[in-house]
Amino acid sequence: MQTAQSKKYQMMTETPIRKLILRLALPAIVSMMISSIYNMADTYFVGQLNEGSAAATSATAAVGIAFPLMSIIQAVGFMFGHGSGNFISRALGSQKTEEAERMAATGFFSALFAGLFISVTGLLFLEPLARLLGSTDTILPYAVSYIRIILIGTPWMCSSLVLNNQLRFQGNALFSMIGIGIGGIINILLDPLFIFTFNMGIDGAALATIISQFISFCLLFIGTRRSDNLNIYLRNFTPKAHYFKEIFKGGAPSLFRQGIGSVASTCMNNVITSVAAAAADPAIAAFSIVNRIMMFANSLVIGFGQGFQPVCGFNYGAKKYARVREAFFFCVRLGTCVLLIAAVLGVLFAPQIITVFRGNDRAVIEIGSLALRLQCITMPLFAYVVLSNMMLQTIAQTFRASLLAVARQGLFFLPLILLFACTMGLFGIQLTQPIADLFSFILALFLQGKTLKEIRRLEQQN
């Protein structure tokens, strides 16, 4: 009689690739889209406060100021989640269940402790942290209020990202979707209730976020108790160098990607404050809106990638290399087509999209529309970049994955924004991201090309 794990192994290594990817990707796409929508919900509802007023613009900008902090929280959660999840998928592919169970517990509890450290440290240095993230004097009161509440929820925000990714890498994207999806829907419902009905303003937006994240955390943890999933027990927590080394190998690219993303967002906020002067608040608000719109569009491809990763990990661990290559190219083709459609819509309707968030705020709409249109030009290239990065990370090509992970927002974005802002002002800042995306795509072609050749050789030797 087959065990639950052996049935899963058979499903992951024998089901036709297209059918398997779509089965795993659909719930991942839904959860990513819901997650992106509730990330946009804070920006949208906060933007409706005293619509058209300078205070509402500053409050909207405060959500953008908190974005780098959220990236740091995600960086830690993704490092432990992707690092442990990558190991788990390969271990299960090699039928080493006990090792996978130990890694699941180690990744989860490590993220919980790391989140607690971030929370305490951030609360002790709250106002300096808000200023470091790029807050102006007018944005500061709103930023401090929002960030304080977000920091309280950091421990379960970090660890829920681990649970989400571990479930996905086991091939159980449905449980991940349920946990993230229900939490996201609750956040969307709580935002207007707290912000307007209870008159809590921007504090209400932050409170809605951490409550919904806590509900997601509880649902995801319940999902781990299902018989066909790895159960997490404290007795399996194994803080040994071997496990942390594996977590770092698999999770370093996520840490670098999100961490550099935080540095890039902080740098952009400070550069805008320096270059835009009186228009700093509307500019920060505009880029905050554009970032969330791009996250929503890109979440579609990330969802495909999350369906691809467990397939990649299982089959790489089982030495079924042809299935790894087939899965990669299928996801790239599909993701590029989806982003091409999204890019055309973004270019055509950019002002209308920005208007949804900031009504008649002419300065925000003007700045945001151009930034959105420019980023849409290179949007379709994102599919190849993100799927290459996910594949390199899943098969433990740590150096290549980390290099590609830091390229977009670090290696290219940071020097370009400083150069372009000095020479072209605000337009240079708007131009930076699409140029950085183009360079990242070229680098991905080179790095992934070498890896695909190596996998083809392994396939021939097997």
C-alpha positions in Angstrom: 0.0 0.0 0.0 1.3 3.4 -1.0 2.0 6.0 1.7 0.9 9.6 1.3 4.5 10.7 0.6 5.1 8.0 -2.1 1.8 9.0 -3.8 3.0 12.5 -3.9 6.4 11.5 -5.2 4.7 9.6 -8.0 2.4 12.6 -8.8 5.3 15.1 -8.9 7.6 12.9 -11.1 5.2 11.2 -13.5 2.2 13.6 -14.1 2.5 15.4 -17.5 4.3 18.6 -17.0 1.7 21.1 -18.3 -1.1 19.5 -16.3 1.0 19.4 -13.2 2.3 23.0 -13.5 -1.2 24.3 -14.0 -2.6 22.3 -11.1 0.1 23.7 -8.7 0.2 27.1 -10.2 -3.5 28.0 -10.2 -3.8 28.1 -6.4 -0.4 29.9 -6.2 -1.6 32.5 -8.7 -4.8 33.1 -6.8 -3.0 33.5 -3.5 -0.4 35.8 -5.0 -3.1 37.9 -6.7 -5.1 38.2 -3.4 -1.9 39.0 -1.6 -1.1 41.8 -4.1 -4.7 43.1 -3.9 -4.6 43.4 -0.1 -1.1 45.1 -0.4 -2.8 47.6 -2.8 -5.8 47.9 -0.4 -3.9 49.8 2.2 -2.7 52.3 -0.5 -6.2 52.6 -2.0 -8.2 53.1 1.3 -5.6 55.4 2.9 -5.7 57.4 -0.3 -9.4 58.1 0.2 -8.7 59.9 3.5 -9.7 63.5 3.0 -9.5 62.9 -0.7 -7.5 65.6 -2.5 -5.9 67.0 0.6 -2.2 67.3 1.3 -2.7 65.1 4.4 -4.1 62.2 2.3 -1.1 62.5 0.0 1.3 62.3 3.0 -0.6 59.3 4.4 -0.4 57.5 1.0 3.3 58.3 0.9 3.7 56.9 4.4 2.5 53.5 3.1 5.3 53.8 0.5 7.8 54.7 3.2 6.9 51.5 5.1 7.4 49.4 1.9 11.2 48.9 2.5 10.5 47.7 6.0 7.9 45.2 4.6 10.6 44.1 2.2 13.0 43.4 5.0 10.4 41.4 6.9 9.7 39.5 3.6 13.4 39.0 3.0 13.8 37.2 6.3 10.6 35.1 5.9 11.5 34.2 2.3 15.0 33.3 3.2 13.9 30.7 5.8 10.9 29.7 3.7 12.6 29.3 0.3 15.8 27.9 1.9 13.9 25.3 3.9 11.4 24.7 1.2 14.0 24.1 -1.5 15.7 21.6 0.7 12.4 19.9 1.5 11.4 19.4 -2.1 14.8 17.9 -3.0 14.7 15.7 0.1 11.3 14.4 -0.7 12.3 13.9 -4.3 15.2 11.7 -2.9 12.7 10.1 -0.5 14.4 11.4 2.7 11.3 12.2 4.8 13.0 12.5 8.2 15.5 15.1 6.9 12.6 17.1 5.4 10.7 17.1 8.7 13.7 18.4 10.6 14.2 21.1 8.1 10.6 22.1 8.2 10.8 22.7 12.0 14.1 24.4 11.8 13.1 26.9 9.2 9.8 27.7 10.9 11.1 28.4 14.4 14.2 30.2 13.1 11.9 32.7 11.3 9.7 33.1 14.3 12.8 34.1 16.5 14.2 36.4 13.7 10.8 38.2 13.4 10.7 38.8 17.2 14.2 40.3 17.0 13.2 42.7 14.2 10.1 43.7 16.1 11.8 44.6 19.3 14.7 46.4 17.6 12.4 48.4 15.3 10.2 49.5 18.1 13.2 50.7 20.1 14.4 52.9 17.2 11.0 53.8 15.6 11.4 57.5 14.6 15.0 57.1 13.4 13.9 54.1 11.4 11.1 56.1 9.7 13.5 58.9 8.7 16.1 56.3 7.5 13.4 54.9 5.2 13.0 58.3 3.5 10.3 60.0 5.5 9.9 63.8 5.2 8.7 65.9 8.1 5.1 65.9 6.8 5.1 62.2 6.2 6.8 61.3 9.5 3.7 61.2 11.9 1.8 58.9 9.5 4.8 56.7 8.9 5.6 56.3 12.6 2.0 55.3 13.3 1.8 52.8 10.5 5.3 51.2 11.1 4.7 50.8 14.8 1.8 48.5 14.3 3.4 46.6 11.5 6.4 45.9 13.7 4.1 44.3 16.4 3.0 41.7 13.8 6.5 41.0 12.4 7.0 37.6 14.2 4.0 35.9 12.7 4.4 37.7 9.4 7.9 36.2 9.0 6.9 32.7 10.1 3.7 32.6 8.0 5.9 33.2 4.9 7.9 30.1 5.9 4.7 28.0 6.3 3.4 29.2 2.9 6.5 28.3 1.1 7.0 25.0 2.8 3.5 23.9 1.8 4.1 25.0 -1.8 7.4 23.1 -2.0 5.7 20.0 -0.8 3.3 20.3 -3.8 0.4 21.5 -1.6 -0.3 24.9 -3.1 -4.1 24.5 -2.3 -3.4 24.8 1.5 -1.2 27.8 0.8 -3.9 29.4 -1.2 -6.5 28.9 1.5 -4.3 30.4 4.2 -3.1 33.4 2.2 -6.4 33.9 0.4 -8.6 34.0 3.4 -6.2 36.4 5.2 -6.1 38.7 2.2 -9.9 38.8 1.9 -10.2 39.6 5.6 -7.6 42.4 5.2 -9.6 44.0 2.4 -12.8 43.8 4.5 -11.1 45.2 7.6 -9.4 48.1 5.9 -12.5 50.3 5.3 -14.0 49.2 8.7 -11.0 50.3 10.7 -10.0 53.3 8.6 -13.5 54.9 8.1 -16.1 53.3 10.4 -13.9 53.2 13.5 -12.1 56.4 12.4 -8.6 55.0 13.0 -7.1 56.4 9.8 -3.7 55.0 8.8 -3.5 53.1 12.1 -6.5 51.1 11.0 -4.8 50.1 7.7 -1.8 48.8 9.6 -4.0 47.0 12.2 -6.0 45.3 9.4 -2.8 44.1 7.9 -1.4 42.4 11.0 -4.7 40.9 12.0 -5.2 39.4 8.6 -1.6 38.1 8.6 -2.2 36.5 12.0 -5.3 34.7 10.6 -3.2 33.5 7.6 -0.5 32.3 10.0 -3.1 30.2 12.0 -4.7 28.7 8.9 -1.3 27.8 7.4 -0.2 26.2 10.6 -3.4 24.1 10.6 -2.6 23.1 7.0 0.7 21.6 8.2 -1.3 19.2 10.5 -2.8 17.4 7.5 -1.6 13.8 7.1 0.0 14.4 3.7 2.0 17.4 4.8 5.1 17.5 6.9 4.1 18.2 10.5 6.0 20.9 12.5 7.1 20.0 16.0 9.4 21.8 18.4 11.2 18.5 19.0 12.3 18.5 15.4 13.9 21.9 15.7 17.6 21.2 14.9 19.7 24.4 15.0 22.8 22.8 13.6 25.2 24.3 11.0 24.2 21.7 8.4 20.6 22.9 8.3 21.4 26.6 8.5 23.9 26.1 5.6 21.2 24.5 3.5 18.8 27.3 4.4 21.3 29.9 3.4 22.1 28.1 0.1 18.5 27.9 -0.9 17.3 31.1 0.7 20.2 33.5 0.1 18.9 34.7 -3.3 15.5 35.6 -1.6 17.3 37.4 1.2 19.4 39.3 -1.2 16.6 40.0 -3.6 14.2 41.4 -1.0 16.9 43.0 1.1 18.3 44.8 -1.9 14.8 45.7 -2.8 14.4 47.4 0.6 17.7 49.3 0.1 16.6 50.4 -3.4 13.2 51.6 -2.1 14.8 53.5 0.7 17.3 55.0 -1.7 14.6 56.0 -4.1 12.6 57.7 -1.3 15.6 59.7 -0.2 16.6 60.6 -3.8 13.0 61.8 -4.5 13.1 63.9 -1.3 16.4 65.4 -2.5 15.5 66.0 -6.2 11.8 66.7 -6.0 11.9 69.1 -3.0 8.3 70.5 -2.7 6.9 67.7 -4.9 8.5 65.0 -2.7 5.2 63.8 -1.1 3.2 63.5 -4.3 6.2 61.7 -6.0 6.7 59.2 -3.2 2.9 58.6 -3.2 3.0 58.1 -7.0 5.9 55.6 -6.9 4.2 53.8 -3.9 1.1 53.3 -6.1 3.1 52.2 -9.2 5.1 49.7 -7.1 2.0 48.0 -6.0 0.4 47.9 -9.4 3.6 46.3 -10.8 3.6 43.8 -7.9 0.0 42.9 -8.9 0.9 42.3 -12.5 4.1 40.4 -11.7 2.2 38.3 -9.2 0.8 36.3 -12.1 4.2 35.2 -13.2 5.4 34.6 -9.7 2.4 32.4 -9.3 3.5 30.3 -12.3 7.0 30.2 -10.7 5.6 29.0 -7.4 3.9 26.2 -9.3 7.1 25.5 -11.1 9.4 25.4 -8.1 8.2 22.1 -6.4 8.1 20.4 -9.8 11.7 21.6 -10.4 12.9 20.5 -6.9 11.2 17.1 -6.9 12.3 16.2 -10.4 15.9 17.6 -10.0 16.2 15.5 -6.8 14.8 12.5 -8.7 17.3 13.1 -11.6 14.5 13.6 -14.1 16.3 16.5 -15.8 14.2 16.6 -19.0 11.1 17.4 -16.9 13.0 20.2 -15.3 13.8 21.9 -18.6 10.3 21.2 -20.0 8.7 22.8 -17.0 10.9 25.9 -17.2 10.2 26.7 -20.8 6.5 26.1 -20.5 6.3 28.6 -17.6 8.5 31.2 -19.4 6.3 31.1 -22.6 3.1 31.3 -20.6 4.3 34.0 -18.3 5.7 36.2 -21.1 2.3 36.1 -22.9 0.4 37.1 -19.7 2.8 40.0 -19.0 2.6 41.2 -22.6 -1.1 41.6 -22.3 -0.8 43.3 -18.9 1.9 45.7 -20.3 -0.3 46.8 -23.2 -3.2 47.5 -20.8 -0.9 49.4 -18.5 0.4 51.7 -21.3 -3.1 52.4 -22.6 -4.8 53.1 -19.3 -2.0 54.3 -17.0 -3.8 57.6 -15.9 -7.1 55.8 -15.3 -5.3 53.2 -13.2 -3.5 55.8 -11.0 -6.7 57.8 -10.7 -8.3 54.8 -8.9 -5.9 55.3 -6.0 -5.7 59.1 -5.8 -8.8 60.6 -7.4 -8.1 64.1 -8.6 -4.6 64.5 -7.2 -3.1 65.8 -10.5 0.5 65.7 -9.4 0.4 62.1 -8.3 -1.5 61.0 -11.4 1.0 62.8 -13.7 4.1 61.4 -12.1 2.6 57.9 -11.6 1.3 57.6 -15.2 4.6 58.2 -16.8 6.4 55.9 -14.4 3.9 53.1 -15.0 4.1 53.4 -18.8 7.9 53.3 -18.8 7.9 50.2 -16.5 5.3 48.5 -18.7 7.7 48.7 -21.7 10.1 46.1 -20.1 7.4 44.2 -18.1 7.3 41.1 -20.4 11.0 40.5 -19.8 10.3 39.9 -16.1 9.0 36.4 -16.8 12.3 35.0 -18.0 14.2 36.8 -15.2 12.0 35.6 -12.3 11.6 32.0 -13.6 15.4 31.7 -14.1 16.0 33.0 -10.6 13.5 30.5 -9.2 15.1 27.6 -11.0 18.6 28.5 -10.1 17.6 28.9 -6.4 15.6 25.6 -6.3 18.5 23.5 -7.7 20.9 25.2 -5.3 22.9 27.2 -7.8 23.4 29.7 -5.0 26.0 32.1 -6.5 24.2 32.5 -9.9 20.8 32.8 -8.2 22.1 35.4 -5.7 23.8 37.4 -8.4 20.6 37.5 -10.5 18.6 38.2 -7.4 20.6 41.3 -6.5 21.0 42.5 -10.1 17.6 44.1 -10.7 17.4 46.3 -7.6 21.0 46.4 -6.6 23.7 45.9 -9.2 21.8 47.9 -11.8 19.1 50.0 -10.1 21.1 51.7 -7.3 23.9 53.2 -9.5 21.4 54.1 -12.2 19.1 56.0 -10.0 21.9 58.1 -8.6 23.2 58.8 -12.1 19.9 59.5 -13.7 18.5 61.6 -10.8 21.6 63.8 -10.9 21.4 64.3 -14.7 17.7 64.1 -15.5 15.9 64.8 -12.2 12.5 63.3 -11.6 12.3 61.9 -15.1 15.6 60.0 -14.5 14.0 58.4 -11.4 11.0 57.3 -13.5 13.4 55.9 -16.2 15.6 53.9 -13.8 13.5 50.8 -13.2 12.8 49.9 -16.9 16.5 50.3 -17.8 17.5 48.1 -14.8 15.0 45.5 -15.9 16.5 45.4 -19.4 20.0 44.8 -18.0 18.7 42.1 -15.6 17.2 40.3 -18.6 20.5 40.3 -20.4 22.2 38.9 -17.3 19.5 36.2 -16.9 20.0 35.0 -20.5 23.7 34.5 -19.7 23.4 32.8 -16.3 20.4 30.6 -17.1 21.9 29.7 -20.5 24.9 28.2 -18.7 22.7 26.3 -16.3 20.5 24.9 -19.0 23.5 23.5 -20.8 24.7 21.8 -17.7 21.3 20.2 -17.1 21.3 19.0 -20.6 24.7 17.3 -20.0 23.4 15.7 -16.8 20.4 14.5 -18.8 22.6 12.8 -21.3 24.8 11.2 -18.6 21.8 9.9 -16.6 
